[in-house]
Amino acid sequence: MEPAAPGTIVTLKDVAAASGVSISTASRALDERTTSRSAAAAHVRKIAEELGYRRNSFASNLRRGETRTLGVLVPRLSDTVMALMFEELERAASDRGYFAMVATSGDDPDDERRAAETLLDRNVDGLILATARIDDDLPKHLRERGLAHALVLRTDGISPSAVGDDEVGGYLAVRHLIDLGHSEIGVVTGPSFTSTGIARLAGARKALEGAGIAVREDWLIAAGYGIESGFSAAETLLSGDSGKRPSAVFAANDNLAMGAIAAAHRLGITVGEDLALVGYNDIPLSSRLPTPLSSVRVPLEQIAANAIDLIVNPGKEPRIRKSMPTLIPRQSSGSPLRSAAP
């Protein structure tokens, strides 16, 4: 069959007529939401392709009250984890026939609310929130308005959420340092207003207490998640002499760990030899540093798939889905201490 002449708009009616079926039958055969493998449906799709028919999915979805579009709200795309998370969400959405659009909000709750409303004004079918604060009211307002949404990489314990098991991740990081023979362990955790910071610190405490190691509160420092915050916190931890500073540090994300590396370098401390260090998230740069960084890997692909599923299948349980992290040991955590050898 010859394709339509250039500039000619091929309609569903044209496809139905050429296929010898009704318009409704042609519509069902060409609906991307269906997976009909009947000979009749295959024939319609073949005719449509030969004619150069292009289905107007946007108009079709609007008639059904859908746009097949999801809004994703992140603090900033300059953060590597947020950028990677959006890429995985975009891919997972596409696999399910959705398009994902992103908006950034910074860390201010008012800016977050405005960014969310901007996405909602574009008639998205649901919102995915990667913003960090657990004390903002946006998820509550979305619940009250009956709007489809899911939290990703953090949870308020109520709204649908797709997260890594941050408590397990914090435990794995500190347990790794303990297994290497360290008992003088500092922790640079994330902000106290984030579920990730709270849970990773809880996991670190659990590992220390389980090993019978007294928790030194002055060695537990809450900080922002940026490199500068890691530098400042590590400088505080490491500025004493070797008998008054930790021999190992768990940094609750890789940016904090890179800040700690910079602080250690300024103080003449060699990471991987004088100081064992473990980060979190295992961003691509972690393995490429001059001293490759031990880190807790978060399964972003699985978390993204869970987040999309919570929007697409809102009644499906569980509502809070945790994916297991994995410790990736590298040179920065060093070798077992001699004192740890039997």
N, C-alpha and C positions, 0 to 999 in steps of 0.2 A: 504493500500500500504506500502511495506517495504521501510524504508529509505535506502539511498545509503550506501554501505560498508564504514567503516572508511577509511579516506584518499582519497576517491573518490570525485572529484570536480563535483558537479551537475551544469550543464549549463542551460541557458535559453532554449536552443534547447531541452534538456531533459524534462524540464517542459512542453514545448509546445507539445511534442510528447505524453507524458503521459496524458495530458489534452485533446488531440484530437483537438487542435486549432493551428492556425498559430503562428509563432514566434512573429510577430508584435502584434497580439491579446494578447499573453501572456505578452509581454513587457508592453502594456498599462494597463493590469490588475494588474501588479506588481509595477507600477509607484507610488511611495509614494505621488506624487503631485496630483494624482487623487483620487476621492472619489466614484468611480463607485460601485453601490450596485446591479448590475445585477447578475443574477444567474450564468451566464457564468464567470464573473470576480471572484465571490466568489468561484466557482469550481476551477479556476486556482490557486487562493491563497491557497486553501486547499491542492491541489496537491503539490504545491511548499513547503508548510510547512511539509507535510508528507515525501517528498524527502530530506528535509534538505537543500533546495536551499537558498543561501544567495546572495542578489542582491549587485553588486559592484556599490554603489551609487556614489562613488568618480569618477570612470571611466566614468559612465554615465553622470554625471554632467559636466565633462571636455569636453565630446563630444558636449555638449550644450553650452560650453563656460562659465560654472558656476562651483563653488566649493562648494556652499551652506555653505560657511564659512564667518563669519563676524569678523573683527578685532576691538577690543575695546582698546582704549588708555586712560590710567589713570595716574595721577602723581605718585601715590604710592598705594600699596594695604595694607600698614600698617595703612592708614587712614580708620576708620570704615565705614564712609559713602561711600567711593570709593569701599571698599570690598562688602558692601551690594548692591551697585548699580550694580557691575559686576555680582553678583549672580542673581539679578533680570533680567539683560540683558541676561544672559546665559539661564535662564529659559524661558524667552519670545522668544528667538531665537529658542530654542528647540521645543517650541510649534508650531512654524511655519516651522519646518523641517530644521533649520539651526544650525550650530555649531559655538560657539563664542570662540575666543582665545584672550588673553589679553597680552598687553605689557605695561611696565611702562616707564615714561619719565622724572620724576622729574619736576621741574618748569622751566627749561631752554628751550627756543624755539628751539634751535639747536638740543638738545637731543630729543625734541618732534618730530622734522622733521625726524630725523634718525629712531626713533622708528616707525613712520608712514610708512616710506619706507620699513622697515623690514617686516611689516605686508603686505604691498602691493606686496612685492617680493614673498610672499606666495600665491598670486593670490586670496586674499579675495575678496568677491563680494561687499564689502562696508566697510567703516570705521565709527566707533562711537567714538567721541572724548569727553572724560570727563575731559579733561585738562581745567584749569581755566582761563588762560589769555585771555583778549579780544583784546590785542594789538599784538598778534602773527598773522602771515600771512598764517598759514597752511590752514585754511578753504578757504581763497581766492585762494590759489594755487590749492586746490582740485576742486573748482568750475571751475577754468580756464582749468583744465585738464579733466573736465567732469566726475570726479570720484564720485560714489555714497558715500554719507557721511551724518552724522547727528551729531549735538552737543547735549550733554545731561547734564542736571543740570546747563547749562549756555548757553548764546546765544550771537552772534554778531549782531543780528537783521537782518541778510541776509540769512545765511545758514539754512537749515532745522534744527529745534531745538525742543527738548522735555525738558521742564523745569517745576519746580514748580513756582507758581506765587509768587515770592520773595517779591514784593512790598506789596502784600496783607498780606503775612506772617509777614513782619516787622511791618505793621500796627496792625495786631492782637496782636502781642506781647506787643507793647507799649500801645495799647488801653486797654489791660487787666490790666496793671499796673496803668493806669489812673483810670480805673473803681474801683480799690482797694483804691483809694484816693491819689495816689502819683502824685506830680507835680515836684518833684526834681528827674529827671530821666536822667541817663547817658546811653550812647550807646557805646558798643565796637563792631565796625563793622569789616567786612572782608576787605581784601586788596582793594585798589582803582582800581587795574587792573582787578578785577573780576566783572562780571555782577551781581553775587549774592550779593557781598558786596555793590555795588551801589544801587541795587533795594531794599535790606532790609533796608538800611539807608533812602532811599526815603520814604519807608512805615512808618518808625519810625518818620520822620519829619512830614509826613502828619497827623499822629495821634496827635502829640504834637500841631501842628498848628491848627488842627481842634478843639482841646479842649481849645484853647486860651492860651496855655502854651508857654512862650518864650523859644526858642531853645538856649541853652548855648553851643556855639561852643567848649568851652574848655572841655565840658563833652561828646563830640563826638570824639572817638578815633579810628582811623583806625589801624588795626593790622593784622598779619598773622592769619591763622586759627588754629594754634597749641595751646596746653595747656600753654606752656611757654609764648606765646604772650598774652593769656588771663590773666595770672598771672601778667605780667608787666603792662598791661593796667589797670587792676583793682587796682593794688597797687597805681598807679598814681591817679585814681579816688577816692580811699577810704582813702588815707593817711591823709586827713584833719580831723578836729574834726567834730562832728555830724552836726553842722550848716553850714559846708563848703564842705560837700560831698553829693552826691545823696543818697536818701533813697531807690532808686530802680535802677536796671541796666538791660538793654536788651543786651545780648551777642549774636552775629549773628551766632554762631554755638555752639554745646554742648561742644566741646573742649575748646572754649573760656570761656564758663560758668564754666567748671570744674576748669580752671585756676583761675577764679574769686573766686570760693569757697575756693581754697587754699590760695589766697591772703587775703580774708576776715578772714579766720581762723588765719592766722599769725598776723593780726591786731586786733584780739579779737572781731571781728564782727560776730554775729550769723546770718547766712543766714536763711531766713524764719521768723526771728523775728526783728533783727536790720536792715536787708537789704532784699528787695524783688528782686528776680532774675529770669529771663526767658531766656532760651536757644533756640536753633533752630536745627531741624532735628529729634529730639526725637530718638536718637540711643538707643539700648536696655539697655545700662548701666544707662541711665537717670533715669529710674524708680527704680533702685536698689541702688542708692546712699544713704548714711545715712540720708540726707535730700533730698527726691526725687525731681527731677528737673522739674519744669514747662518748657514745650518746645513746639515749633511749629512742628507738625508732617508733614513730606513731603511724599506724596504717591509714593514711589519709584517704586512699581509694575506697577502703571499706567504710570509713566514716561518712564519706560523701554519698555512697550508695545507700547507707542507712538513712541519711538526712532526706534524700529525694524520696525514698520509700515512705517515710513518715508523712510527707506531703501528699503523695500520689495515693497511698493506702492509709488514710487517716484513722481507720478503726482497728488497724492491725497492732497487736501487742508484741513485745513490750513497748511502752512509750518512751522509756529512756534506755538507749542501747549503747552498751560499752564495748569497745574493741580493744583487744589485748595488745599492749606495746611489747617491744622486744629490745633487750640490751645489746648494743653493738660495741664490743670492747676494741679499743685501738691503743695507740702508743701513749696517749695523754694520761691514761690511768696507770701506766708503768707496769713493772713486774712485782710479784709478791715480795713483801718485805722479808728480810732475812729472819726477823723475829717471829714471822708467821710459819716458818718452816718447821716440820716436826723434828 
